[in-house]
Amino acid sequence: MTTSNPLTAPADPPVESRRARAARRAGRSLPAAIGVGVGFGAVAIVCLVFFRLGFVFLVAAATAAAAWELHRELHRQGLNAALVPVLGGCVLVAVVPYLFGEILPVAVPMIGLVLICVALTVLAAMIWRMPQGSIGYVRDAAASLLIIAYVPLLGSFSVLMLAGDHGAARIVAFILVVAMSDTGGLIAGVLFGKHPMAPTISPKKSWEGLAGSLIFGIAAGVGVAIFGLHVPFWVGFVLGAALVAVGTCGDLIESLIKRDLGIKDMSSFLPGHGGVMDRLDSLLFAAPVAWLIMYLLVPGG
């Protein structure tokens, strides 16, 4: 009979701390993610209160950064989007409608300016690719159109919201509902997540997390509807439920793109979040829906 030597016996594996376990289940560093989110939220609020054009430039910068990240990852797969026209379009689509929307005749409303800017960006991207010849033209043009439709076009609806009556309140409502949806999903997913919602797309997403997103998102929607937009509570309920649904789809669609490209994050630019595109995925998909709901249900849209 032999006895193990306590000096040579393998040590027990270290006990995983609660913080490390939460970070593992969330898939990111929670303190870093919270710090970055609060910081960017503070910058956005300061711009909305004191310098609205600054918020427009913030939208332009964020969409340009996200477009660059997506272009870089597509380029690694052999798809060469027209980067210069795409980045120019991100600025054009955000800034021009805001600056000239109230100057031009009623026949050219702001949404018309957005469509004109998007169309000019598409034309520039397709012309930009012409000198490189016919080989791979369709593939590269499709990459450009994907980025243009995905990033500056969807992002432009945040500028449209800002232009309406009480535009700052509309933007706060839009961002707050999406942020609270993400927060509720993260908390519920970490604490209670057991049933995967889309295991082949995003294994960490669970039905419990979706329930948390709905609770937090609808609560935020009702709150901003009553106290920020001064409309009936049911408008906030509709806004919250719709943005949670479409924001979740946006998150899953970006996960599909990243899985197809074979990457985990678009970049490491934002600590705790990954890339700018990883932070904007839900916001981009939610922006046109938020604009439409508030345009129809909140006076002065």
C-alpha positions as CSV (number, residue, x, y, z in Angstrom):
1,M,0.0,0.0,0.0
2,T,1.4,3.4,-1.0
3,T,0.6,6.8,0.2
4,S,0.9,9.9,-1.8
5,N,3.6,12.4,-0.9
6,P,2.0,15.7,-0.1
7,L,5.1,17.5,-1.4
8,T,4.7,15.9,-4.9
9,A,1.0,15.4,-5.1
10,P,-0.7,17.7,-7.7
11,A,-2.3,20.7,-6.3
12,D,-6.0,21.2,-6.5
13,P,-7.0,23.4,-9.4
14,P,-7.5,27.0,-8.4
15,V,-11.1,28.0,-7.6
16,E,-12.4,30.3,-10.3
17,S,-13.4,33.7,-8.8
18,R,-16.9,35.1,-9.2
19,R,-15.6,38.0,-11.3
20,A,-13.6,35.6,-13.6
21,R,-16.6,33.3,-14.0
22,A,-18.8,36.3,-14.9
23,A,-16.3,37.6,-17.4
24,R,-16.0,34.1,-19.0
25,R,-19.7,33.7,-19.3
26,A,-20.1,37.2,-20.6
27,G,-17.2,36.8,-23.1
28,R,-15.5,40.1,-22.2
29,S,-14.0,42.1,-19.4
30,L,-17.0,43.6,-17.6
31,P,-15.2,46.5,-15.8
32,A,-13.6,47.6,-19.1
33,A,-16.8,47.2,-21.0
34,I,-18.7,49.3,-18.4
35,G,-16.1,52.0,-18.3
36,V,-16.0,52.4,-22.1
37,G,-19.8,52.4,-22.3
38,V,-20.1,55.0,-19.6
39,G,-17.4,57.1,-21.2
40,F,-18.9,57.2,-24.6
41,G,-22.4,57.8,-23.2
42,A,-21.1,60.8,-21.3
43,V,-19.5,62.2,-24.4
44,A,-22.7,61.7,-26.4
45,I,-24.8,63.4,-23.7
46,V,-22.5,66.4,-23.5
47,C,-22.6,66.8,-27.3
48,L,-26.4,66.5,-27.3
49,V,-26.8,69.2,-24.6
50,F,-24.2,71.7,-25.6
51,F,-23.1,71.1,-29.2
52,R,-25.5,69.0,-31.4
53,L,-23.2,69.3,-34.4
54,G,-20.6,67.6,-32.3
55,F,-22.9,64.6,-31.9
56,V,-23.3,64.5,-35.7
57,F,-19.6,64.4,-36.1
58,L,-19.4,61.7,-33.5
59,V,-21.9,59.7,-35.5
60,A,-19.7,60.3,-38.6
61,A,-16.5,59.3,-36.8
62,A,-18.1,56.1,-35.3
63,T,-19.6,54.9,-38.6
64,A,-16.3,55.6,-40.4
65,A,-14.4,53.6,-37.9
66,A,-16.9,50.7,-38.1
67,A,-16.8,50.8,-41.9
68,W,-13.0,50.7,-41.8
69,E,-13.0,47.7,-39.5
70,L,-15.4,45.8,-41.8
71,H,-13.4,46.8,-44.9
72,R,-10.2,45.5,-43.3
73,E,-11.7,42.1,-42.4
74,L,-13.4,41.7,-45.9
75,H,-10.0,42.7,-47.5
76,R,-8.4,39.8,-45.7
77,Q,-10.9,37.5,-47.4
78,G,-10.0,39.0,-50.8
79,L,-12.9,41.4,-51.1
80,N,-11.6,44.9,-51.8
81,A,-14.3,47.5,-51.0
82,A,-13.7,51.0,-52.2
83,L,-12.5,52.4,-48.9
84,V,-12.1,56.1,-49.7
85,P,-15.6,56.6,-51.1
86,V,-17.1,54.5,-48.3
87,L,-15.4,56.6,-45.6
88,G,-16.4,59.8,-47.4
89,G,-20.0,58.5,-47.6
90,C,-20.0,58.0,-43.8
91,V,-19.2,61.7,-43.3
92,L,-21.5,62.8,-46.1
93,V,-24.6,60.9,-45.0
94,A,-24.3,62.1,-41.4
95,V,-23.3,65.7,-41.9
96,V,-25.1,67.0,-45.1
97,P,-28.7,66.2,-44.1
98,Y,-28.2,67.8,-40.7
99,L,-26.6,71.0,-42.1
100,F,-28.8,71.5,-45.1
101,G,-32.1,69.8,-44.1
102,E,-33.8,73.0,-42.9
103,I,-32.3,75.2,-45.7
104,L,-33.5,73.3,-48.8
105,P,-37.1,73.4,-50.0
106,V,-39.8,71.2,-48.4
107,A,-39.7,69.1,-51.6
108,V,-36.3,67.8,-50.4
109,P,-36.9,66.6,-46.9
110,M,-34.0,65.3,-44.8
111,I,-34.7,61.7,-45.6
112,G,-34.4,62.6,-49.2
113,L,-31.0,64.1,-48.6
114,V,-29.9,60.9,-46.9
115,L,-30.9,58.9,-49.9
116,I,-29.2,61.3,-52.3
117,C,-26.0,61.1,-50.2
118,V,-26.2,57.2,-50.1
119,A,-26.8,57.2,-53.9
120,L,-23.7,59.4,-54.5
121,T,-21.6,57.1,-52.3
122,V,-22.7,54.1,-54.2
123,L,-21.9,55.7,-57.5
124,A,-18.5,56.9,-56.2
125,A,-17.7,53.4,-54.9
126,M,-18.5,51.7,-58.2
127,I,-16.6,54.2,-60.3
128,W,-13.6,54.0,-57.9
129,R,-13.3,50.3,-58.6
130,M,-13.4,50.6,-62.5
131,P,-9.6,51.2,-63.2
132,Q,-8.8,47.8,-61.6
133,G,-10.5,46.0,-64.4
134,S,-13.2,43.4,-64.7
135,I,-11.7,40.5,-62.7
136,G,-13.4,40.5,-59.3
137,Y,-15.4,43.6,-60.0
138,V,-18.8,42.2,-58.9
139,R,-17.2,40.7,-55.7
140,D,-15.5,44.0,-54.8
141,A,-18.6,46.1,-55.7
142,A,-20.8,43.9,-53.5
143,A,-18.4,44.4,-50.6
144,S,-18.7,48.1,-51.0
145,L,-22.5,48.0,-51.2
146,L,-22.6,45.8,-48.1
147,I,-20.6,48.3,-46.0
148,I,-22.6,51.3,-47.4
149,A,-26.0,49.8,-46.6
150,Y,-24.9,48.3,-43.3
151,V,-23.1,51.2,-41.7
152,P,-23.7,54.8,-43.0
153,L,-27.2,54.2,-44.3
154,L,-28.5,52.6,-41.1
155,G,-26.5,55.0,-39.0
156,S,-28.0,58.0,-40.7
157,F,-31.3,57.5,-39.0
158,S,-29.8,58.7,-35.7
159,V,-29.2,62.1,-37.4
160,L,-32.8,62.1,-38.6
161,M,-34.0,61.5,-35.0
162,L,-31.9,64.4,-33.8
163,A,-33.5,66.8,-36.4
164,G,-37.0,66.3,-35.0
165,D,-38.6,68.2,-32.2
166,H,-37.0,67.3,-28.9
167,G,-34.3,65.6,-30.9
168,A,-31.9,65.1,-28.0
169,A,-34.7,63.3,-26.1
170,R,-35.3,61.1,-29.1
171,I,-31.6,60.2,-29.3
172,V,-31.4,59.5,-25.5
173,A,-34.5,57.3,-25.8
174,F,-33.0,55.3,-28.7
175,I,-29.6,54.8,-27.1
176,L,-30.9,54.2,-23.6
177,V,-33.3,51.4,-24.7
178,V,-30.6,49.6,-26.7
179,A,-28.1,50.0,-23.9
180,M,-30.5,48.8,-21.2
181,S,-31.4,45.9,-23.5
182,D,-27.8,44.9,-23.7
183,T,-27.3,45.3,-20.0
184,G,-30.4,43.3,-19.1
185,G,-29.4,40.5,-21.5
186,L,-25.9,40.4,-20.1
187,I,-27.0,40.3,-16.4
188,A,-29.7,37.7,-17.0
189,G,-27.5,35.6,-19.3
190,V,-24.6,35.5,-16.8
191,L,-26.8,34.8,-13.8
192,F,-29.5,32.5,-15.3
193,G,-28.5,31.6,-18.9
194,K,-29.0,27.9,-19.5
195,H,-30.9,27.5,-22.7
196,P,-29.0,28.7,-25.9
197,M,-31.0,30.8,-28.2
198,A,-28.9,30.5,-31.3
199,P,-26.1,28.0,-30.5
200,T,-24.7,27.9,-34.1
201,I,-24.5,31.7,-34.3
202,S,-23.7,33.0,-30.8
203,P,-23.4,30.2,-28.2
204,K,-23.4,32.7,-25.2
205,K,-26.8,34.1,-26.1
206,S,-29.6,32.5,-24.2
207,W,-33.4,32.7,-23.9
208,E,-33.0,33.8,-20.3
209,G,-30.8,36.7,-21.6
210,L,-33.4,37.7,-24.1
211,A,-36.0,37.8,-21.3
212,G,-33.6,40.1,-19.4
213,S,-33.2,42.3,-22.5
214,L,-37.0,42.6,-22.8
215,I,-37.5,43.5,-19.1
216,F,-34.8,46.1,-19.1
217,G,-35.5,47.5,-22.6
218,I,-39.2,47.8,-22.1
219,A,-38.7,49.4,-18.7
220,A,-36.3,52.0,-20.2
221,G,-38.7,52.6,-23.1
222,V,-41.7,53.3,-20.8
223,G,-39.5,55.5,-18.6
224,V,-38.2,57.7,-21.5
225,A,-41.7,57.8,-23.1
226,I,-43.3,59.3,-19.9
227,F,-40.5,61.5,-18.6
228,G,-38.5,62.3,-21.7
229,L,-40.8,62.3,-24.7
230,H,-44.0,63.1,-22.8
231,V,-46.2,60.5,-24.6
232,P,-48.3,57.6,-23.2
233,F,-46.6,54.7,-21.6
234,W,-47.7,52.3,-24.3
235,V,-45.5,54.1,-26.9
236,G,-42.5,53.3,-24.7
237,F,-43.7,49.7,-24.5
238,V,-43.8,49.5,-28.3
239,L,-40.5,51.2,-28.6
240,G,-38.8,49.0,-26.0
241,A,-40.1,45.7,-27.4
242,A,-39.3,46.6,-31.0
243,L,-35.8,47.8,-30.3
244,V,-35.0,44.8,-28.2
245,A,-36.2,42.5,-31.0
246,V,-34.4,44.3,-33.9
247,G,-31.3,45.0,-31.8
248,T,-30.9,41.3,-30.9
249,C,-31.2,40.5,-34.6
250,G,-28.5,43.1,-35.3
251,D,-26.2,41.4,-32.8
252,L,-26.8,38.0,-34.2
253,I,-26.3,39.1,-37.8
254,E,-22.9,40.7,-36.9
255,S,-22.0,37.3,-35.2
256,L,-22.9,35.6,-38.5
257,I,-20.6,37.9,-40.4
258,K,-17.7,37.4,-37.9
259,R,-18.2,33.6,-38.0
260,D,-18.1,33.6,-41.8
261,L,-14.9,35.7,-41.7
262,G,-13.4,33.5,-39.0
263,I,-12.9,36.2,-36.4
264,K,-14.0,36.9,-32.8
265,D,-14.0,40.7,-32.8
266,M,-13.8,43.3,-35.6
267,S,-10.8,44.8,-33.8
268,S,-9.5,45.5,-30.3
269,F,-10.0,49.2,-30.4
270,L,-12.5,49.4,-27.5
271,P,-11.4,47.5,-24.3
272,G,-14.1,45.1,-23.2
273,H,-16.1,45.5,-26.4
274,G,-13.8,44.6,-29.3
275,G,-14.2,46.9,-32.2
276,V,-16.4,49.9,-32.9
277,M,-18.5,47.7,-35.1
278,D,-19.0,45.3,-32.2
279,R,-20.4,48.2,-30.2
280,L,-22.6,49.6,-33.0
281,D,-24.2,46.3,-34.2
282,S,-27.4,46.6,-32.2
283,L,-27.6,50.4,-32.5
284,L,-27.3,50.3,-36.3
285,F,-30.2,47.9,-36.7
286,A,-32.3,49.7,-34.1
287,A,-31.8,53.2,-35.5
288,P,-34.3,53.0,-38.5
289,V,-36.9,51.3,-36.4
290,A,-36.5,53.8,-33.5
291,W,-36.8,56.7,-36.0
292,L,-40.0,55.2,-37.6
293,I,-41.7,54.5,-34.3
294,M,-41.0,58.0,-32.9
295,Y,-41.8,59.6,-36.3
296,L,-45.3,58.0,-36.2
297,L,-46.1,58.0,-32.5
298,V,-44.2,61.0,-31.0
299,P,-45.4,64.5,-32.2
300,G,-42.9,66.6,-34.0
301,G,-41.0,63.9,-35.8
